[in-house]
Amino acid sequence: MKIANSIALITGANRGIGRHFARQLLERGAAKVYATARNPDLVDVPGVEVLRLDITDPATVAAAATAARDVTLLVNNAGLITGENLVTGDPAAIKLEMDTHFYGTLDVIRAFAPVLAANGGGAILNVLSSMSWVSYDRATAYSAAKAAQWSLTNGVRVELAAQGTLVTGLHLGPTDTDMTASLDVPKNDPADVVRAALDGIEADRLEVLADQGVIDLKAALSADPTALYPQVV
């Protein structure tokens, strides 16, 4: 998959990592970048084509797929975090997490898979998280939704292989965006994360681990769960 001359569409392109994707795709020579957002007025990247797309609204997903019939690279970046737990949290917020990260991502992929097939296969990049693999108190709903999105990524990769579509999962730890503004922890530079992701797409990689913390976390998944959850012992 080559970025130069590709036609890309990014969900959640109005801020954070999504904005960096839009900028770097243009810098790498993408022929067109559709920058989408729930509120398109918030997209401020020069040179992009702006579309309204709320991934939890099937009507806007269908409209975007109709408007962007030339897409060869789909970046599923849109997301949110409610800070809710599964047992005691607001059920509506928990459902919103799943509707966004799992069902919303799935709806976008289902809408654009035929578009990608018609344009030669192309690629899909799903922005996942270190929290696809580990849960923390006061955000267990987010972890559950991201774990579901990781499984979705693996599933659609198998299904879309026959049409020649590369499906890549991007895992990253805390990154310096609005979503993590309240966290007092070391954070990735979002520009570095996006650079690693696009390098991975051009190398046809199925998975990109954007930082050492994520690399270490994946290695720890084969250990006893007490290594990841010492607080429960």
Buried (B, 14 or more C-beta within 10 A) or exposed (E): BEBEEBBBBBBBBBBBBBBBBBBBBBEBEBBBBBBBBBEBEEBEBEEBBBBBBBBBBBEBBBBBBEBBEBBBBBBBBBBBBBBBBBEEBEEEBBBBBBBBBBBBBBBBBBBBBEBBBBBEBBBBBBBBBBBBBBBEEEBBBBBBBBBBBBEBBEEBBEEBEEBEBBBBBBBBBBBBBEBBEEEEEEBBEBBBBBBBBBEBBBEEBEBBBBBEBBEEBBEBEEEEEEEBEEEEE
